[in-house]
Amino acid sequence: MEYFIKDINLADEGKRKILWAGKEMPVLDILKQTQAKNLFSGTTIGACLHVTSETANLVIALSECGANVFLTASNPLSTQDEVAASLVKNYNIPVFAKKGENESEYNHNIRIIAEKKPHIIIDDGADLIAYMHQNYSLAENILGATEETTTGITRIKSLEKDKKLTFPVIAVNDAMTKHLFDNRYGTGQSTIDGILRATNILIAGKIIVVCGYGWCGKGISKNFRGLGAKVIVVEVDPIKALEAVMDGFYVMKIEKAAETGDIFVTSTGDRDVISADVLTKIKDGAIIANSGHFNVEIDVDYLEKNAKEKNHIKPMVIEYVLKNNKKVYLLAEGRLVNLGCAEGHPSSVMDLSFSNQFMASKYLKENKGLQSKLYSVPEEIDRKIAELKLKSLNIEIDTLTEKQKEYLSSWEL
């Protein structure tokens, strides 16, 4: 058995976590139980995902339906070591990941997955997809890939625009049953969970600055407000900024917000959101966290080079004393705070996301010869997952009568 994990003896603890998460993932379980056990027979799937108990349920479902699955981490801090150990020992699934791996180890593990020459890639952030494009000789078996997150979709769109995308990719992130729920409710709750676990501070009465008002930013902002915080939104898109205003939030430039914010959270997918210039203006004692996929939204390099003092206050909390004597507290090294300081999204939300991943992989398996472009998740898959989720919640909805259908399909009064 191949693996790259810290301690195989954590396996039993990991199995309990996997089973606990599985209780909240009924749609994925239904798919696993109702699809043919040989659905992915002869198919190698390379997965580059956050190695959590929820991800474990996805790769187990794929494996039990015949896939040969290899898993690595999509972030150096997001791996739950006990889950990695359990997948290796209890489920015979090779895992190449450990929490806190360095950049060299991280890249080495991605290379291992690529060298398995997978037929299907399941990615989160597009690091594995990018590696396959840089080493295309490894992509000879590829049927296609699926991408989980907004940041990854942005990278793939760039590949497509430059006419360099060499195999089909399904934008799982853009499925309605993914981004409307995972990004808004999952990120909205888990980001605050990470901040609270790291700091144990009271949110009520604090001034929170949320950078970015996409679906993730919306969820973060609304959850902070629900805990009694005063929320400022920073945006560059006039439509999203207007939406934030209409939703009842303050909207201003980051330079102005820097002077008053107690906690700053980035969720844009872009670099240098909290730049060196912002850090020189930031309020003394401010807490800074990132909820975007990559660790580029906060200028950590500036803090490292210009702080006159650096103190490790507690796990995943670093105090930087700047030259002007102001103190700034960075969480999770500027990486994903919800996974670096907590356990990521709740299982019931990931049930929707990973059911999309399962069905998108099936679609790639059954539709060979797709063009090398970015595809949306087929609407019938999106709706089926929503229907199964409602069924699992014992919720019934109405259906249109034939007269109603006829009325909606006609232009005549």
VOGU-3710 file (C-alpha; in Angstrom, 3 decimals, decimal comma):
1> meyfikdinl> 0,000/0,000/0,000  1,256/3,454/-0,969  0,835/6,429/1,312  2,458/9,569/2,604  0,922/10,187/6,010  2,078/11,038/9,505  0,783/8,164/11,619  -1,081/5,053/10,476  -2,100/4,443/14,100  -4,613/7,289/13,818
11> adegkrkilw> -6,753/5,138/11,514  -9,432/4,108/14,021  -10,020/7,708/15,075  -10,261/8,655/11,416  -12,793/5,942/10,659  -15,089/7,260/13,398  -14,884/10,727/11,859  -15,598/9,366/8,388  -18,671/7,476/9,592  -19,897/10,517/11,537
21> agkempvldi> -19,622/12,726/8,435  -21,334/10,063/6,355  -24,454/10,330/8,523  -24,917/13,847/7,149  -24,284/12,886/3,519  -27,399/10,918/2,480  -27,403/11,951/-1,194  -23,894/10,631/-1,773  -24,898/7,441/0,013  -27,961/7,046/-2,218
31> lkqtqaknlf> -25,775/7,458/-5,299  -23,300/4,932/-3,969  -26,052/2,413/-3,263  -27,992/2,849/-6,508  -25,203/3,100/-9,090  -23,702/-0,025/-10,583  -20,815/-1,451/-8,568  -18,782/-1,621/-11,781  -19,646/1,957/-12,811  -15,997/3,063/-12,703
41> sgttigaclh> -14,448/-0,330/-13,347  -11,088/0,058/-15,082  -11,031/3,798/-14,333  -8,205/5,491/-12,455  -9,291/8,657/-10,667  -6,702/11,137/-9,415  -8,161/13,399/-6,720  -6,528/16,572/-5,431  -8,874/17,649/-2,634  -8,867/18,737/0,989
51> vtsetanlvi> -8,331/15,459/2,846  -11,247/15,649/5,265  -13,868/13,207/6,501  -16,260/14,510/3,838  -13,734/13,937/1,053  -13,192/10,456/2,461  -16,854/9,640/1,880  -16,539/10,748/-1,751  -13,452/8,668/-2,551  -14,920/5,666/-0,711
61> alsecganvf> -18,086/5,950/-2,840  -15,999/6,124/-6,015  -13,896/3,161/-4,898  -16,923/1,042/-4,011  -18,263/1,723/-7,502  -15,120/0,247/-9,034  -12,721/3,181/-9,379  -9,011/2,946/-8,676  -8,652/6,148/-6,604  -5,490/8,003/-5,605
71> ltasnplstq> -5,820/11,025/-3,293  -3,574/13,959/-2,465  -4,173/17,261/-0,672  -5,153/20,518/-2,374  -3,746/22,581/0,498  -0,759/21,926/2,812  -2,794/22,710/5,947  -6,143/21,104/5,163  -5,341/17,418/5,677  -6,887/15,621/8,635
81> devaaslvkn> -4,142/13,098/9,391  -6,467/10,643/11,076  -8,703/10,585/7,990  -5,721/10,002/5,691  -4,602/7,134/7,904  -8,047/5,549/7,909  -8,404/5,701/4,138  -5,121/3,819/3,805  -5,650/1,241/6,544  -9,418/0,722/6,641
91> ynipvfakkg> -10,434/1,391/3,033  -7,307/0,460/1,035  -7,238/3,849/-0,735  -3,753/5,321/-1,352  -3,327/8,794/0,161  -0,383/11,129/-0,290  -0,977/13,911/2,228  -0,191/15,089/5,722  -1,071/18,263/7,589  1,688/20,847/7,458
101> eneseynhni> 3,609/19,429/4,535  6,112/21,832/2,995  5,942/23,124/-0,564  8,336/20,485/-1,868  6,313/17,648/-0,310  3,065/19,162/-1,573  4,320/19,367/-5,162  5,895/15,898/-4,917  2,561/14,379/-3,932  0,753/16,057/-6,828
111> riiaekkphi> 3,395/14,624/-9,139  2,776/11,127/-7,731  -0,935/11,362/-8,566  -0,186/12,664/-12,068  2,213/9,782/-12,681  -0,661/7,341/-12,096  -1,907/8,631/-15,495  -5,514/9,033/-14,329  -8,512/8,785/-16,623  -10,442/11,327/-14,542
121> iiddgadlia> -9,161/14,166/-12,338  -11,166/15,598/-9,448  -9,524/18,872/-8,483  -9,936/21,709/-5,987  -7,949/24,745/-7,074  -6,700/23,243/-10,375  -3,149/22,458/-9,179  -3,338/18,900/-10,517  -4,986/20,042/-13,747  -2,242/22,651/-14,218
131> ymhqnyslae> 0,465/20,055/-13,542  -1,022/17,731/-16,163  -0,918/20,572/-18,693  2,725/21,253/-17,865  3,508/17,538/-18,227  1,114/16,490/-20,935  2,790/13,130/-21,582  1,087/12,003/-18,354  -2,356/12,891/-19,737  -2,525/10,166/-22,386
141> nilgateett> -5,400/8,370/-20,619  -7,376/11,442/-19,634  -11,138/11,518/-20,263  -11,577/14,806/-18,439  -11,575/16,580/-15,113  -13,913/18,204/-12,630  -13,146/21,378/-10,678  -14,542/22,152/-7,231  -13,832/25,804/-6,535  -14,088/29,333/-7,947
151> tgitriksle> -10,315/29,832/-7,969  -9,790/26,685/-9,998  -12,475/27,657/-12,506  -10,729/31,017/-12,987  -7,458/29,245/-13,830  -9,197/26,867/-16,243  -10,971/29,756/-17,993  -7,540/31,315/-18,496  -6,266/28,062/-20,036  -9,310/27,942/-22,296
161> kdkkltfpvi> -8,958/31,595/-23,313  -5,315/31,009/-24,262  -6,378/27,917/-26,255  -4,188/25,726/-24,046  -6,896/23,594/-22,416  -6,194/20,082/-23,657  -9,033/18,045/-22,127  -12,634/18,666/-21,038  -13,311/20,050/-17,564  -16,679/20,155/-15,800
171> avndamtkhl> -17,175/23,239/-13,620  -18,688/21,589/-10,562  -18,315/24,864/-8,657  -20,850/26,494/-10,992  -23,595/23,942/-10,320  -26,534/25,571/-8,542  -26,497/22,843/-5,886  -22,829/23,618/-5,265  -22,159/27,359/-5,174  -25,532/28,430/-3,783
181> fdnrygtgqs> -25,021/26,172/-0,774  -21,360/25,207/-0,370  -20,000/28,708/-1,001  -22,687/30,615/0,869  -23,591/28,348/3,784  -20,463/26,188/3,960  -17,857/28,928/3,686  -20,065/31,330/5,623  -20,168/29,051/8,667  -16,783/27,330/8,478
191> tidgilratn> -14,820/30,583/8,105  -16,225/31,879/11,371  -15,710/28,450/12,936  -12,009/28,651/12,056  -11,633/32,161/13,458  -13,400/31,225/16,698  -11,385/28,026/17,211  -8,144/29,920/16,676  -8,934/32,965/18,807  -11,972/32,278/21,026
201> iliagkiivv> -12,940/35,949/20,749  -16,418/37,431/21,022  -17,794/38,409/17,613  -20,683/40,555/18,871  -19,838/44,245/18,634  -16,720/43,717/16,504  -16,171/45,523/13,189  -15,607/42,893/10,502  -14,162/43,703/7,090  -15,094/41,150/4,414
211> cgygwcgkgi> -13,139/41,512/1,177  -15,197/40,207/-1,727  -18,966/39,848/-2,016  -19,289/36,778/-4,183  -21,204/33,790/-2,854  -18,535/33,108/-0,234  -18,364/36,739/0,854  -22,144/36,910/1,103  -22,235/33,898/3,399  -19,390/35,188/5,576
221> sknfrglgak> -20,953/38,647/5,877  -24,412/37,382/6,794  -23,093/34,914/9,356  -20,964/37,572/11,053  -23,959/39,911/11,186  -26,012/37,120/12,722  -23,510/36,989/15,590  -23,889/40,702/16,277  -20,959/42,114/14,306  -20,898/45,318/12,292
231> vivvevdpik> -19,858/44,297/8,784  -18,001/46,334/6,174  -17,781/44,927/2,636  -14,896/45,764/0,289  -15,601/45,223/-3,429  -14,308/46,173/-6,891  -17,433/45,109/-8,800  -20,091/47,879/-8,794  -22,999/45,433/-9,073  -21,805/43,293/-6,164
241> aleavmdgfy> -21,033/46,425/-4,142  -24,555/47,722/-4,773  -25,975/44,358/-3,769  -24,016/44,530/-0,492  -25,436/48,002/0,156  -28,978/46,752/-0,502  -28,310/43,795/1,816  -27,633/46,302/4,580  -23,834/46,306/4,792  -21,402/49,200/4,836
251> vmkiekaaet> -19,314/49,381/1,645  -16,029/51,281/1,400  -12,475/51,131/0,088  -10,024/48,834/1,868  -7,776/51,784/2,885  -10,624/53,371/4,841  -11,809/50,076/6,292  -8,250/49,340/7,462  -8,480/52,093/10,042  -11,499/50,676/11,870
261> gdifvtstgd> -11,700/46,926/11,265  -11,156/44,477/14,131  -11,161/41,351/11,933  -10,360/41,162/8,219  -11,397/38,219/6,017  -10,422/37,883/2,355  -12,555/35,832/-0,036  -11,811/37,149/-3,516  -9,545/34,619/-5,247  -7,165/37,434/-6,195
271> rdvisadvlt> -3,752/38,450/-4,860  -2,631/41,372/-2,656  -6,097/42,179/-1,334  -4,581/43,091/2,013  -1,432/44,621/0,587  1,638/46,151/2,204  -0,002/49,566/1,916  -3,084/48,335/3,773  -0,976/46,647/6,450  0,775/49,941/7,247
281> kikdgaiian> -2,597/51,592/7,851  -4,327/48,721/9,647  -5,758/49,129/13,122  -3,573/48,020/16,013  -4,530/44,523/17,172  -6,350/43,576/13,979  -6,905/39,887/13,205  -6,391/38,871/9,571  -7,687/35,683/7,968  -8,058/34,345/4,450
291> sghfnveidv> -10,917/32,252/3,113  -9,773/32,208/-0,518  -8,192/29,071/-1,951  -4,579/30,229/-2,268  -2,392/32,068/0,231  -1,912/35,121/-1,986  -4,707/37,397/-0,769  -2,727/38,658/2,234  0,808/39,982/1,699  2,413/37,607/4,192
301> dyleknakek> 5,807/38,198/2,607  5,627/41,848/3,650  4,852/40,841/7,240  7,740/38,391/7,289  10,240/40,903/5,950  9,091/44,062/7,740  7,898/42,999/11,177  10,390/43,829/13,888  9,057/40,976/16,007  7,208/37,713/15,322
311> nhikpmviey> 5,553/35,654/18,033  3,662/32,353/17,843  0,788/33,059/20,218  -0,998/29,722/19,831  -1,500/27,146/17,066  -2,199/28,932/13,784  -2,046/32,409/15,387  1,055/34,514/14,682  1,588/37,999/16,091  3,577/40,419/13,931
321> vlknnkkvyl> 4,841/43,613/15,585  5,266/46,157/12,819  7,805/48,985/12,686  5,132/51,456/13,806  4,592/49,229/16,880  1,160/48,137/15,729  0,377/44,454/16,238  -1,284/42,287/13,594  -2,496/38,719/14,180  -2,368/36,376/11,188
331> laegrlvnlg> -4,399/33,151/11,217  -3,465/29,892/9,448  -0,372/31,426/7,819  -2,684/33,280/5,430  -4,050/30,004/4,073  -7,655/28,790/4,192  -8,732/29,623/7,744  -11,722/27,275/7,731  -9,444/24,288/7,075  -6,231/25,477/8,710
341> caeghpssvm> -7,950/26,329/11,995  -11,090/24,173/11,809  -12,503/21,185/9,897  -13,891/22,846/6,796  -17,474/22,846/5,613  -20,259/20,972/7,425  -20,874/17,505/6,026  -24,459/18,201/4,943  -23,258/20,967/2,609  -20,446/18,851/1,190
351> dlsfsnqfma> -23,044/16,164/0,485  -24,299/18,389/-2,337  -20,856/19,339/-3,635  -19,472/15,814/-3,646  -22,631/14,333/-5,128  -21,992/16,726/-8,017  -18,398/15,471/-8,189  -19,583/11,855/-8,253  -22,136/12,465/-10,994  -19,805/14,690/-13,032
361> skylkenkgl> -17,217/11,892/-12,958  -19,862/9,455/-14,137  -20,751/11,860/-16,957  -17,120/11,977/-18,097  -16,903/8,191/-17,964  -20,046/7,741/-20,058  -19,432/10,562/-22,557  -16,013/9,924/-24,041  -14,800/12,261/-26,758  -15,966/15,562/-25,280
371> qsklysvpee> -14,273/18,677/-26,646  -11,411/20,289/-24,718  -13,428/23,043/-23,098  -15,080/24,020/-19,837  -18,528/22,484/-19,387  -21,337/23,264/-16,981  -22,781/20,477/-14,872  -25,779/19,185/-16,874  -29,016/20,631/-15,512  -30,553/17,185/-15,050
381> idrkiaelkl> -27,728/16,272/-12,645  -28,146/19,521/-10,705  -31,900/19,040/-10,334  -31,597/15,334/-9,466  -29,229/16,131/-6,607  -31,625/18,786/-5,289  -34,516/16,303/-5,497  -32,546/13,638/-3,615  -31,548/16,134/-0,924  -35,173/17,170/-0,404
391> kslnieidtl> -36,188/13,505/-0,268  -33,556/12,819/2,392  -35,031/15,688/4,427  -38,569/14,273/4,041  -39,677/17,423/2,212  -42,231/17,246/-0,593  -42,789/19,943/-3,194  -45,621/20,632/-5,631  -45,656/19,719/-9,321  -47,165/21,641/-12,207
401> tekqkeylss> -50,467/20,492/-13,660  -50,696/19,878/-17,412  -52,656/23,145/-17,736  -49,933/25,042/-15,915  -47,236/23,532/-18,138  -49,249/24,421/-21,229  -49,718/28,012/-20,008  -46,021/28,497/-19,351  -45,084/27,161/-22,789  -47,489/29,368/-24,721
411> wel> -47,122/33,021/-25,741  -50,868/33,490/-26,093  -53,025/34,815/-23,236
//
